[in-house]
Amino acid sequence: MELKWTPLLFCGLFLFSSGATDCKIGYKHTINGCTDENECEVTPNICGSHSKCINTNGSYHCNCNEGFQTTASTPNFTATDGQCVDINECTQKTRCADHLVCVNHIGNYTCECPSGYRRLGGPSECEDVNECESSVCGAHSTCINTSGSFSCSCSSGFYKHEKNSTCTDIDECADVADRCGSHAICNNTQGSYSCICHRGYSNYGNNQSKCIEMNCEQFKPENETHHTPEKLRSLLSLLMNSCESLNDPDGDRRLGEVLLENLFTSADELLSEGNLVDSETLSQFLGAMENSMRLIGPQLKEPVTRLETHNTHAEVAVRRGEAPPTGSFILSTDSTHFNTSWETAAGKSYPGFAFAALVSYKDLNTSRDSFNKISQISQEEGNIIYQLNSRVVTAIISNPETKHLSDPVTLVFKHVQERAETKGMKYSCVYWNEAQGAWSGRGCVRAWSNSTHTVCSCSHLSSFAVLMALYPIKDTFALVLITRVGLVLSLICLLLCILTFRFCRSIQGTRNSIHLHLSLCLFIADLVFLCGISSTYNKGVCTFVAGLLHFFFLAAFCWMLLEGVQLYRMVVLVFQTTLKHLYMYAVGYGAPLTIVIISTIAYPQGYGTDRHCWLSLEGNFIWSFFAPVCIIIIINSFFFIITVWKLAEKFSSLNPDLSKLRMIRGFTVTAVAQLCVLGGMWVFGCFLFQEEGTQVMLYLFTILSSLQGVLMFVLHCLLSKTVREEYCKLSGIVCIQKERYSEFSTNQSSNTQHPLRSDQSTRESKI
């Protein structure tokens, strides 16, 4: 070992050479003798780094600083070779919070935020560093910040180069063969590409779709000589210009939303003005709507577009992308649901987009010719009446091959009129056959129906609706026999009543006049009913028959009202027992005539139906008859109740004029019986001319109709003593009468001092 000279050794040598007394190691010679030598001061770095020198008596020792530990076997050492090493506090027990990172330092440690985070404020609060705020990813790439880090992805149309990791443009035209199809030129651009269509082809403004041939001739009127409404011509002209602008790359193109709004504005005006009067115009309109949606649908920007006007309602769905869309979807309007799949809408030749549209027309009433053509096809089924019970809809998809769909589409229709199927009515799903100009059921199957909805499954697309077929209910032989025999019997009895009331002088008076006109009205009504109720083969004759029936049946009820008024005046208003004939004619014939005239002006189509020459059920027109009848029955019921009440009071008096009271009571009983039969007859008559009328109602109405003439004859002729006497005189037979008061007889010798006395000029007491 190399010998090192130290000041202590030098001092010892000096003392030794001078002959001084030697001090022990660790002490030094002073004037006071040997004193302790502070080795820590003599040699400041005697313990080495990261340690502290501690002087002791005659020696010293070294202690490691805080954060360091000795490598010696004892904590105190005197070596100077750096035996103090750093303590790694981060390997010991957890010193930092869970979200912080422990960082060891020489003799110490710190708790810091993880990489990608920075201290927010407090000693333990960290926030994420958004590395994307600085350009860390380079050109044509997108920086995506994540928690504590970030990632770089190349923009669409670029890929990451393997060598330098830079984003490089993708040549889409070379990457996929025939990307734009055979009718376009593929032009690669930085990060994208575009398809430049040849003249006569278009990709509907979507420059990255294949080009499809454009047929703008479809928007020309089919026949220039045919009278096409001006609004429809304007609409076709607008669509022609739009189609030609798509053909021309430099043409003035309008936005799809603007075209859609213009289309439905024109369609709304056409439907409002009622210009679709024949099948040919209707076919042209529906074809134009279908072709228009094929033109406009791919130009719409939004995934789903809805538009509603006064007469139209539409919903359009569009999907774009390199891969064809998949999955099912539903389009809805206010009255119809259209359920299909994107696979069906896209078809086999996917051009880069797919769309589907559903258009509903609120006021599209097809012409009767379209139903007549169906009737001609099904003549073997009889005289079937067809009506639409749903709104007409047009369903369109981008797939051009829609004549035979591999997967049928589903249409759910809401009925305009809630009505369940019966034996006389069936629902069927139909589409508009433009070639025939009529509705057809080919390719459409009704899945199920209830009173409110019908579900249709169709293997092709067009304009659809739900058709309601009304099958004629054939009357049974028994019903026809009862009707004819009963009405003939009723006519005979009413004729006898008319002759009796007209020529029997002993019963002439106000009430007799009422019975005469009541019988006359019922006679004419029954005669017209018997001869003309089934004259539906001639519209004019049927309308005239329905008008006559309306008038004379109303007149019969008006004369019954006058009878109630007359009885009320006889019993309650005893000083005014007669009615002037002018007033009676005004009520008996004037009121019914006024009602018929007003009804004819308000709804002339209400007279005559396809089944009977009677009032139509559409628009509640039947209430032009039933409302006055109900009012008359209610008023007469009130009069009769008051009359019976007054009669009861008079019979309970001390000195009643029994002959007069019994006479009026007989009048009241006959009037009430007459009202009950005639009024009850029309209660059942409410159901006679309805499609769902039951056989029971038909039989009840028929029987009561046949009894009305018989009842009039029995009540007012056979049960009247005076009339029977006249019949006996006329026939030359002596009638034997019992000496008793008859309920329906009059007594000429009765007391006439009461106000019930009749006027001799009117012979009221003998009625």
Stockholm file with secondary structure:
# STOCKHOLM 1.0

chainA/1-767         MELKWTPLLFCGLFLFSSGATDCKIGYKHTINGCTDENECEVTPNICGSHSKCINTNGSYHCNCNEGFQTTASTPNFTATDGQCVDINECTQKTRCADHLVCVNHIGNYTCECPSGYRRLGGPSECEDVNECESSVCGAHSTCINTSGSFSCSCSSGFYKHEKNSTCTDIDECADVADRCGSHAICNNTQGSYSCICHRGYSNYGNNQSKCIEMNCEQFKPENETHHTPEKLRSLLSLLMNSCESLNDPDGDRRLGEVLLENLFTSADELLSEGNLVDSETLSQFLGAMENSMRLIGPQLKEPVTRLETHNTHAEVAVRRGEAPPTGSFILSTDSTHFNTSWETAAGKSYPGFAFAALVSYKDLNTSRDSFNKISQISQEEGNIIYQLNSRVVTAIISNPETKHLSDPVTLVFKHVQERAETKGMKYSCVYWNEAQGAWSGRGCVRAWSNSTHTVCSCSHLSSFAVLMALYPIKDTFALVLITRVGLVLSLICLLLCILTFRFCRSIQGTRNSIHLHLSLCLFIADLVFLCGISSTYNKGVCTFVAGLLHFFFLAAFCWMLLEGVQLYRMVVLVFQTTLKHLYMYAVGYGAPLTIVIISTIAYPQGYGTDRHCWLSLEGNFIWSFFAPVCIIIIINSFFFIITVWKLAEKFSSLNPDLSKLRMIRGFTVTAVAQLCVLGGMWVFGCFLFQEEGTQVMLYLFTILSSLQGVLMFVLHCLLSKTVREEYCKLSGIVCIQKERYSEFSTNQSSNTQHPLRSDQSTRESKI
#=GR chainA/1-767 SS CCCCCCHHHHHHHHHHHHTCCCCCTTEEEETTEEEECCHHHHSTTTTCTTEEEEEETTEEEEEECTTEEESSSSSCBCCCSCCEEECCGGGSSCCSCTTSEEEEETTEEEEECCTTEEECSSTTCEEECCGGGSCCSCTTEEEEEETTEEEEEECTTEEECTTTCCEEECCHHHHSTTSSCTTEEEEEETTEEEEEECTTEECTTCTTSCCEECCGGGGSCSCTTSCCCHHHHHHHHHHHHHHHHHHSTTSCCCCHHHHHHHHHHHHHHHHHHTCCCSHHHHHHHHHHHHHHHHHHGGGCCSSEEEEECSSEEEEEEEEESSSCCCSEEEEECSSEEEEEEHHHHHCSSCCSEEEEEEEEETTCCCCHHHHHHHHHHTGGGCSCEEEECSCEEEEEESCSCCSSCSSCEEEEEECSSCCCCBTTEEEEEEEEETTTTEEECTTEEEEEECSSEEEEEESSCSEEEEEEEECCCCCCHHHHHHHHHHHHHHHHHHHHHHHHHHHCGGGCSHHHHHHHHHHHHHHHHHHHHHHHTTCTTSHHHHHHHHHHHHHHHHHHHHHHHHHHHHHHHHHTSTTCCCCCHHHHHIIIIIHHHHHHHHHHHHCGGGBCCSSCSSBCCGGGTTHHHHHHHHHHHHHHHHHHHHHHHHHHHHHTSSSCCHHHHHHHHHHHHHHHHHHHHHHHHHHHHTTTTSTTCCHHHHHHHHHHHHHHHHHHHIIIIITCHHHHHHHHHHHTCCCCCCSSCCTTCCCTTSCCCSTTCCCTTTTGGGC
#=GC SS_cons         CCCCCCHHHHHHHHHHHHTCCCCCTTEEEETTEEEECCHHHHSTTTTCTTEEEEEETTEEEEEECTTEEESSSSSCBCCCSCCEEECCGGGSSCCSCTTSEEEEETTEEEEECCTTEEECSSTTCEEECCGGGSCCSCTTEEEEEETTEEEEEECTTEEECTTTCCEEECCHHHHSTTSSCTTEEEEEETTEEEEEECTTEECTTCTTSCCEECCGGGGSCSCTTSCCCHHHHHHHHHHHHHHHHHHSTTSCCCCHHHHHHHHHHHHHHHHHHTCCCSHHHHHHHHHHHHHHHHHHGGGCCSSEEEEECSSEEEEEEEEESSSCCCSEEEEECSSEEEEEEHHHHHCSSCCSEEEEEEEEETTCCCCHHHHHHHHHHTGGGCSCEEEECSCEEEEEESCSCCSSCSSCEEEEEECSSCCCCBTTEEEEEEEEETTTTEEECTTEEEEEECSSEEEEEESSCSEEEEEEEECCCCCCHHHHHHHHHHHHHHHHHHHHHHHHHHHCGGGCSHHHHHHHHHHHHHHHHHHHHHHHTTCTTSHHHHHHHHHHHHHHHHHHHHHHHHHHHHHHHHHTSTTCCCCCHHHHHIIIIIHHHHHHHHHHHHCGGGBCCSSCSSBCCGGGTTHHHHHHHHHHHHHHHHHHHHHHHHHHHHHTSSSCCHHHHHHHHHHHHHHHHHHHHHHHHHHHHTTTTSTTCCHHHHHHHHHHHHHHHHHHHIIIIITCHHHHHHHHHHHTCCCCCCSSCCTTCCCTTSCCCSTTCCCTTTTGGGC
//
